[in-house]
Amino acid sequence: MDSDRDETVGHEATVKGIGISVESGEDGGGQGREQGIPAVIVEARGELLPIFVSTDQARSMQLALRGKPFDRPLTHDLLVDMVAEFGGAIDGIRIDDLADGTFYSKVDAEQYRNGERRDLVFDARPSDGIALALRVDCPITVSDPVLDEAAYPPGELDMHQLDDETDRW
């Protein structure tokens, strides 16, 4: 955690859904893809950015996208509740680096104590940041270098999108 926010402007992104890879090979970010691996699909700058995630992370994001609470709080729900209880808020998520096939992100947050605002920045996995953003409806941004290296034009991403209740893991 640190308190220095990087004011570099990224491109506002939206989460298009959760997909499953349908062919093996190399994606634009140098990540090896295996058939059937879940990915969160983020759209920014008119391009699609697949970020491969675990099945549990994909389920958590899918529940948030559908607006369906789990019977008991999931980890991301618990974290959002705790941040709020401690006088904080999550302001935004920045996917700002890609190195050796691994995406990096930051969570921008704020906390109020005794009427004073304190800005905070936390290093996070993009999957966790996105799962939090879906729960608090904060902006997600993606930097140009990340998009330049790993994004696809919309017609070139070969993924099966999970988009209804019948899709199962």
SELO-315124 format. One line per field, with one value per atom (N, C-alpha, C): x, y, z; residue number from 1. Coordinates in nm, 3 decimals, padded with zeros to 5 digits. Layout:
N
xx	c(X	...);
yy	c(Y	...);
zz	c(Z	...);
resi	c(NUM	...);
This chain:
169
xx	c(00.085	00.000	00.089	00.049	00.114	00.009	00.046	-00.053	-00.033	00.057	00.081	-00.001	-00.098	-00.177	-00.108	-00.104	-00.050	-00.162	-00.140	-00.244	-00.244	-00.163	-00.163	-00.303	-00.354	-00.490	-00.489	-00.572	-00.592	-00.724	-00.758	-00.885	-00.991	-01.106	-01.214	-01.253	-01.277	-01.305	-01.439	-01.499	-01.620	-01.598	-01.658	-01.650	-01.762	-01.723	-01.819	-01.876	-01.803	-01.850	-01.736	-01.773	-01.677	-01.680	-01.563	-01.554	-01.468	-01.475	-01.393	-01.315	-01.184	-01.103	-01.147	-01.143	-01.189	-01.081	-00.962	-00.851	-00.723	-00.629	-00.502	-00.410	-00.310	-00.215	-00.161	-00.111	-00.058	-00.152	-00.185	-00.265	-00.173	-00.230	-00.150	-00.059	-00.083	00.000	00.110	00.129	00.235	00.193	00.065	00.020	-00.019	00.026	-00.019	-00.163	-00.246	-00.386	-00.411	-00.487	-00.531	-00.682	-00.732	-00.875	-00.952	-01.058	-01.148	-01.107	-01.009	-00.967	-01.057	-01.113	-01.198	-01.117	-01.181	-01.119	-01.228	-01.193	-01.281	-01.247	-01.352	-01.333	-01.362	-01.258	-01.268	-01.259	-01.347	-01.342	-01.292	-01.190	-01.134	-01.076	-01.089	-01.034	-01.087	-01.208	-01.269	-01.211	-01.131	-01.067	-01.107	-01.085	-01.117	-00.989	-00.988	-00.872	-00.913	-00.866	-00.896	-00.793	-00.841	-00.752	-00.791	-00.703	-00.733	-00.733	-00.833	-00.858	-00.887	-00.890	-00.928	-01.080	-01.123	-01.266	-01.340	-01.282	-01.347	-01.360	-01.256	-01.263	-01.368	-01.374	-01.474	-01.615	-01.637	-01.770	-01.807	-01.712	-01.736	-01.775	-01.702	-01.733	-01.867	-01.895	-02.020	-02.140	-02.129	-02.237	-02.257	-02.147	-02.156	-02.217	-02.177	-02.232	-02.382	-02.426	-02.568	-02.647	-02.575	-02.643	-02.706	-02.648	-02.703	-02.610	-02.660	-02.576	-02.564	-02.450	-02.428	-02.496	-02.522	-02.588	-02.511	-02.381	-02.292	-02.197	-02.143	-02.054	-01.929	-01.899	-01.773	-01.662	-01.539	-01.426	-01.435	-01.472	-01.480	-01.592	-01.705	-01.815	-01.770	-01.700	-01.650	-01.554	-01.463	-01.367	-01.437	-01.535	-01.611	-01.678	-01.741	-01.807	-01.707	-01.591	-01.490	-01.434	-01.404	-01.352	-01.451	-01.578	-01.682	-01.692	-01.687	-01.698	-01.581	-01.464	-01.346	-01.336	-01.445	-01.448	-01.382	-01.376	-01.310	-01.405	-01.352	-01.425	-01.324	-01.368	-01.287	-01.327	-01.229	-01.256	-01.236	-01.145	-01.118	-01.015	-01.013	-00.919	-00.840	-00.708	-00.622	-00.545	-00.565	-00.485	-00.374	-00.254	-00.152	-00.020	-00.008	00.119	00.096	00.185	00.187	00.333	00.377	00.517	00.522	00.591	00.607	00.473	00.373	00.242	00.155	00.199	00.121	00.073	-00.058	-00.116	-00.100	-00.085	-00.074	-00.178	-00.227	-00.325	-00.311	-00.381	-00.383	-00.529	-00.555	-00.685	-00.665	-00.734	-00.733	-00.846	-00.811	-00.911	-00.893	-00.989	-00.982	-01.035	-00.988	-01.034	-01.048	-01.152	-01.174	-01.156	-01.070	-01.049	-01.049	-01.130	-01.137	-01.160	-01.243	-01.274	-01.167	-01.058	-00.948	-00.950	-00.936	-00.930	-00.786	-00.771	-00.641	-00.655	-00.576	-00.576	-00.482	-00.527	-00.450	-00.444	-00.334	-00.320	-00.271	-00.339	-00.303	-00.269	-00.162	-00.129	-00.228	-00.277	-00.377	-00.368	-00.417	-00.435	-00.553	-00.546	-00.658	-00.790	-00.786	-00.910	-00.975	-00.896	-00.952	-01.003	-00.925	-00.968	-01.099	-01.111	-01.232	-01.350	-01.329	-01.437	-01.485	-01.392	-01.431	-01.507	-01.456	-01.520	-01.664	-01.687	-01.823	-01.917	-01.864	-01.948	-01.973	-01.879	-01.896	-01.922	-01.927	-01.955	-01.859	-01.730	-01.627	-01.563	-01.498	-01.437	-01.317	-01.302	-01.185	-01.117	-00.985	-00.910	-00.798	-00.760	-00.652	-00.555	-00.427	-00.325	-00.303	-00.254	-00.220	-00.120	-00.009	00.087	00.026	-00.065	-00.130	-00.218	-00.298	-00.385	-00.303	-00.196	-00.111	-00.055	-00.023	00.041	-00.057	-00.175	-00.258	-00.402	-00.447	-00.587	-00.606	-00.729	-00.769	-00.877	-00.879	-00.995	-01.117	-01.237	-01.355	-01.379	-01.355	-01.383	-01.276	-01.165	-01.052	-01.033	-01.113	-01.099	-01.184	-01.121	-01.188	-01.223	-01.336	-01.382	-01.530	-01.572	-01.714	-01.758	-01.852	-01.895	-02.003	-01.983	-02.084	-02.183	-02.306	-02.396	-02.536	-02.557	-02.688	-02.677	-02.789	-02.792	-02.757	-02.768	-02.743	-02.595	-02.511	-02.366	-02.315	-02.246	-02.193	-02.043	-01.977	-01.831	-01.797);
yy	c(-00.117	00.000	00.123	00.223	00.353	00.459	00.583	00.689	00.772	00.730	00.804	00.746	00.824	00.780	00.822	00.733	00.764	00.830	00.951	01.026	01.000	00.903	00.868	00.821	00.880	00.847	00.721	00.628	00.508	00.521	00.419	00.417	00.353	00.420	00.363	00.229	00.132	-00.004	-00.051	-00.143	-00.209	-00.360	-00.427	-00.573	-00.626	-00.697	-00.751	-00.884	-00.955	-01.084	-01.177	-01.300	-01.406	-01.500	-01.535	-01.626	-01.745	-01.842	-01.963	-01.975	-01.995	-02.009	-02.135	-02.125	-02.237	-02.299	-02.240	-02.302	-02.273	-02.363	-02.340	-02.261	-02.200	-02.121	-02.010	-01.906	-01.789	-01.674	-01.601	-01.481	-01.362	-01.245	-01.127	-01.083	-01.127	-01.087	-01.185	-01.283	-01.379	-01.489	-01.491	-01.595	-01.718	-01.834	-01.957	-01.984	-02.016	-02.044	-02.193	-02.244	-02.383	-02.381	-02.481	-02.487	-02.495	-02.415	-02.421	-02.336	-02.249	-02.162	-02.040	-02.005	-01.885	-01.756	-01.655	-01.523	-01.418	-01.308	-01.193	-01.113	-01.071	-00.997	-00.850	-00.767	-00.624	-00.552	-00.455	-00.376	-00.236	-00.194	-00.059	-00.018	00.108	00.162	00.087	00.032	-00.040	-00.178	-00.228	-00.358	-00.445	-00.576	-00.671	-00.724	-00.721	-00.766	-00.886	-01.007	-01.123	-01.133	-01.147	-01.167	-01.301	-01.400	-01.534	-01.538	-01.607	-01.609	-01.752	-01.773	-01.905	-01.922	-02.044	-02.073	-02.003	-02.000	-01.931	-01.782	-01.720	-01.578	-01.552	-01.639	-01.623	-01.634	-01.728	-01.742	-01.617	-01.565	-01.446	-01.329	-01.310	-01.200	-01.223	-01.348	-01.378	-01.348	-01.381	-01.350	-01.199	-01.125	-00.979	-00.920	-00.972	-00.923	-00.948	-01.060	-01.095	-01.029	-00.964	-00.900	-00.997	-01.116	-01.220	-01.240	-01.214	-01.240	-01.390	-01.428	-01.565	-01.582	-01.705	-01.729	-01.668	-01.679	-01.622	-01.527	-01.427	-01.332	-01.401	-01.373	-01.418	-01.322	-01.359	-01.278	-01.134	-01.111	-00.974	-00.896	-00.962	-00.897	-00.857	-00.948	-00.922	-00.803	-00.799	-00.689	-00.555	-00.550	-00.426	-00.381	-00.474	-00.440	-00.389	-00.452	-00.411	-00.273	-00.248	-00.117	-00.008	-00.030	00.068	00.086	-00.023	-00.016	00.061	00.054	00.125	00.268	00.317	00.455	00.479	00.374	00.387	00.363	00.382	00.356	00.321	00.239	00.204	00.299	00.374	00.478	00.432	00.338	00.296	00.186	00.119	00.011	00.048	00.032	00.060	-00.066	-00.113	-00.223	-00.153	-00.153	-00.060	-00.121	-00.254	-00.313	-00.458	-00.504	-00.643	-00.680	-00.780	-00.824	-00.976	-01.035	-01.181	-01.254	-01.199	-01.263	-01.242	-01.160	-01.134	-00.989	-00.973	-00.839	-00.788	-00.656	-00.591	-00.480	-00.457	-00.350	-00.283	-00.172	-00.095	-00.069	-00.066	-00.026	00.111	00.211	00.344	00.351	00.390	00.395	00.524	00.550	00.666	00.624	00.696	00.672	00.807	00.819	00.942	00.913	00.995	00.988	01.129	01.152	01.285	01.395	01.367	01.466	01.485	01.411	01.423	01.306	01.340	01.237	01.190	01.062	01.000	00.913	00.942	00.861	00.743	00.625	00.502	00.431	00.361	00.280	00.142	00.038	-00.099	-00.176	-00.252	-00.342	-00.458	-00.502	-00.608	-00.688	-00.810	-00.884	-00.820	-00.807	-00.749	-00.822	-00.952	-01.027	-00.982	-00.958	-00.909	-00.767	-00.683	-00.546	-00.539	-00.618	-00.619	-00.670	-00.776	-00.828	-00.722	-00.642	-00.533	-00.424	-00.386	-00.281	-00.319	-00.444	-00.488	-00.474	-00.483	-00.474	-00.330	-00.241	-00.102	-00.005	-00.056	00.025	00.143	00.113	00.217	00.197	00.301	00.288	00.194	00.132	00.049	00.118	00.135	00.190	00.094	00.099	00.015	00.104	00.088	00.172	00.133	00.230	00.204	00.090	00.087	-00.022	-00.161	-00.175	-00.305	-00.339	-00.243	-00.268	-00.295	-00.219	-00.240	-00.381	-00.436	-00.567	-00.684	-00.667	-00.785	-00.778	-00.666	-00.655	-00.709	-00.747	-00.800	-00.710	-00.699	-00.639	-00.727	-00.671	-00.748	-00.878	-00.884	-01.006	-01.113	-01.085	-01.178	-01.257	-01.232	-01.303	-01.429	-01.544	-01.672	-01.725	-01.677	-01.716	-01.751	-01.843	-01.870	-01.789	-01.697	-01.613	-01.684	-01.684	-01.739	-01.627	-01.644	-01.530	-01.564	-01.685	-01.712	-01.818	-01.844	-01.936	-02.079	-02.115	-02.252	-02.283	-02.180	-02.204	-02.247	-02.358	-02.412	-02.432	-02.438	-02.455	-02.602);
zz	c(00.000	00.000	00.000	-00.077	-00.067	-00.092	-00.077	-00.090	-00.216	-00.304	-00.427	-00.540	-00.588	-00.702	-00.829	-00.925	-01.056	-01.135	-01.174	-01.244	-01.395	-01.442	-01.583	-01.620	-01.726	-01.766	-01.850	-01.812	-01.892	-01.965	-02.036	-02.108	-02.021	-02.008	-01.930	-01.991	-01.905	-01.950	-01.893	-01.964	-01.916	-01.920	-01.826	-01.823	-01.912	-02.017	-02.113	-02.067	-01.983	-01.934	-01.905	-01.880	-01.853	-01.972	-02.021	-02.135	-02.102	-02.189	-02.178	-02.307	-02.297	-02.418	-02.493	-02.627	-02.707	-02.793	-02.795	-02.866	-02.791	-02.799	-02.730	-02.821	-02.762	-02.837	-02.751	-02.815	-02.745	-02.766	-02.660	-02.677	-02.697	-02.720	-02.750	-02.638	-02.515	-02.404	-02.372	-02.460	-02.436	-02.339	-02.300	-02.209	-02.289	-02.245	-02.307	-02.268	-02.365	-02.336	-02.349	-02.259	-02.267	-02.289	-02.355	-02.381	-02.250	-02.240	-02.125	-02.007	-02.020	-01.908	-01.906	-01.789	-01.784	-01.792	-01.849	-01.859	-01.842	-01.776	-01.773	-01.899	-01.970	-02.095	-02.066	-02.084	-02.057	-02.191	-02.213	-02.335	-02.303	-02.376	-02.362	-02.496	-02.530	-02.653	-02.775	-02.764	-02.875	-02.898	-02.804	-02.816	-02.697	-02.712	-02.605	-02.542	-02.410	-02.333	-02.248	-02.281	-02.196	-02.085	-01.964	-01.849	-01.788	-01.800	-01.754	-01.602	-01.547	-01.403	-01.360	-01.229	-01.177	-01.188	-01.176	-01.180	-01.067	-00.948	-00.835	-00.860	-00.915	-00.946	-01.053	-01.154	-01.260	-01.203	-01.113	-01.050	-00.970	-00.895	-00.815	-00.904	-01.015	-01.106	-01.177	-01.214	-01.282	-01.191	-01.063	-00.968	-00.958	-00.952	-00.943	-01.071	-01.186	-01.313	-01.321	-01.267	-01.271	-01.159	-01.065	-00.954	-00.856	-00.850	-00.762	-00.642	-00.524	-00.406	-00.379	-00.327	-00.284	-00.148	-00.109	00.020	00.136	00.132	00.234	00.163	00.232	00.164	00.108	-00.017	-00.076	-00.033	-00.057	-00.012	-00.058	-00.184	-00.234	-00.168	-00.138	-00.067	00.075	00.139	00.274	00.274	00.178	00.171	00.150	00.061	00.038	00.167	00.238	00.365	00.468	00.477	00.575	00.542	00.415	00.376	00.415	00.388	00.423	00.575	00.647	00.794	00.855	00.793	00.842	00.787	00.729	00.682	00.548	00.467	00.338	00.222	00.104	-00.020	-00.129	-00.221	-00.337	-00.449	-00.500	-00.600	-00.743	-00.767	-00.904	-00.910	-01.024	-01.050	-01.175	-01.168	-01.284	-01.321	-01.442	-01.496	-01.573	-01.514	-01.562	-01.606	-01.600	-01.642	-01.684	-01.770	-01.816	-01.834	-01.758	-01.766	-01.759	-01.853	-01.858	-01.852	-01.922	-01.928	-01.806	-01.712	-01.590	-01.590	-01.571	-01.560	-01.417	-01.404	-01.273	-01.265	-01.144	-01.128	-00.992	-00.980	-00.855	-00.819	-00.689	-00.637	-00.573	-00.625	-00.565	-00.465	-00.343	-00.236	-00.157	-00.072	00.017	00.154	00.254	00.390	00.458	00.538	00.614	00.762	00.825	00.970	01.024	01.123	01.185	01.081	00.983	00.880	00.774	00.783	00.686	00.588	00.461	00.357	00.340	00.326	00.300	00.176	00.072	-00.050	-00.032	-00.078	-00.064	-00.198	-00.223	-00.343	-00.300	-00.348	-00.315	-00.442	-00.438	-00.547	-00.542	-00.658	-00.660	-00.789	-00.784	-00.907	-00.981	-01.112	-01.185	-01.159	-01.144	-01.118	-00.988	-00.884	-00.759	-00.773	-00.842	-00.864	-00.941	-01.047	-01.127	-01.044	-00.966	-00.881	-00.782	-00.728	-00.638	-00.714	-00.832	-00.912	-00.947	-00.978	-01.011	-00.892	-00.772	-00.652	-00.607	-00.634	-00.587	-00.701	-00.823	-00.942	-00.955	-00.944	-00.963	-01.100	-01.152	-01.284	-01.287	-01.404	-01.435	-01.552	-01.543	-01.656	-01.694	-01.822	-01.873	-01.948	-01.922	-01.984	-02.131	-02.209	-02.349	-02.366	-02.289	-02.309	-02.290	-02.193	-02.171	-02.291	-02.336	-02.451	-02.577	-02.596	-02.715	-02.720	-02.605	-02.602	-02.599	-02.539	-02.512	-02.563	-02.617	-02.659	-02.800	-02.828	-02.959	-03.020	-03.151	-03.216	-03.186	-03.177	-03.135	-03.211	-03.340	-03.415	-03.407	-03.342	-03.342	-03.213	-03.112	-02.985	-02.991	-02.974	-02.986	-02.847	-02.795	-02.660	-02.666	-02.582	-02.562	-02.442	-02.460	-02.349	-02.269	-02.137	-02.047	-02.019	-02.067	-02.055	-02.005	-01.962	-01.903	-01.795	-01.731	-01.617	-01.655	-01.784	-01.823	-01.835	-01.844	-01.851	-01.715	-01.711	-01.586	-01.599	-01.486	-01.484	-01.484);
resi	c(1	1	1	2	2	2	3	3	3	4	4	4	5	5	5	6	6	6	7	7	7	8	8	8	9	9	9	10	10	10	11	11	11	12	12	12	13	13	13	14	14	14	15	15	15	16	16	16	17	17	17	18	18	18	19	19	19	20	20	20	21	21	21	22	22	22	23	23	23	24	24	24	25	25	25	26	26	26	27	27	27	28	28	28	29	29	29	30	30	30	31	31	31	32	32	32	33	33	33	34	34	34	35	35	35	36	36	36	37	37	37	38	38	38	39	39	39	40	40	40	41	41	41	42	42	42	43	43	43	44	44	44	45	45	45	46	46	46	47	47	47	48	48	48	49	49	49	50	50	50	51	51	51	52	52	52	53	53	53	54	54	54	55	55	55	56	56	56	57	57	57	58	58	58	59	59	59	60	60	60	61	61	61	62	62	62	63	63	63	64	64	64	65	65	65	66	66	66	67	67	67	68	68	68	69	69	69	70	70	70	71	71	71	72	72	72	73	73	73	74	74	74	75	75	75	76	76	76	77	77	77	78	78	78	79	79	79	80	80	80	81	81	81	82	82	82	83	83	83	84	84	84	85	85	85	86	86	86	87	87	87	88	88	88	89	89	89	90	90	90	91	91	91	92	92	92	93	93	93	94	94	94	95	95	95	96	96	96	97	97	97	98	98	98	99	99	99	100	100	100	101	101	101	102	102	102	103	103	103	104	104	104	105	105	105	106	106	106	107	107	107	108	108	108	109	109	109	110	110	110	111	111	111	112	112	112	113	113	113	114	114	114	115	115	115	116	116	116	117	117	117	118	118	118	119	119	119	120	120	120	121	121	121	122	122	122	123	123	123	124	124	124	125	125	125	126	126	126	127	127	127	128	128	128	129	129	129	130	130	130	131	131	131	132	132	132	133	133	133	134	134	134	135	135	135	136	136	136	137	137	137	138	138	138	139	139	139	140	140	140	141	141	141	142	142	142	143	143	143	144	144	144	145	145	145	146	146	146	147	147	147	148	148	148	149	149	149	150	150	150	151	151	151	152	152	152	153	153	153	154	154	154	155	155	155	156	156	156	157	157	157	158	158	158	159	159	159	160	160	160	161	161	161	162	162	162	163	163	163	164	164	164	165	165	165	166	166	166	167	167	167	168	168	168	169	169	169);
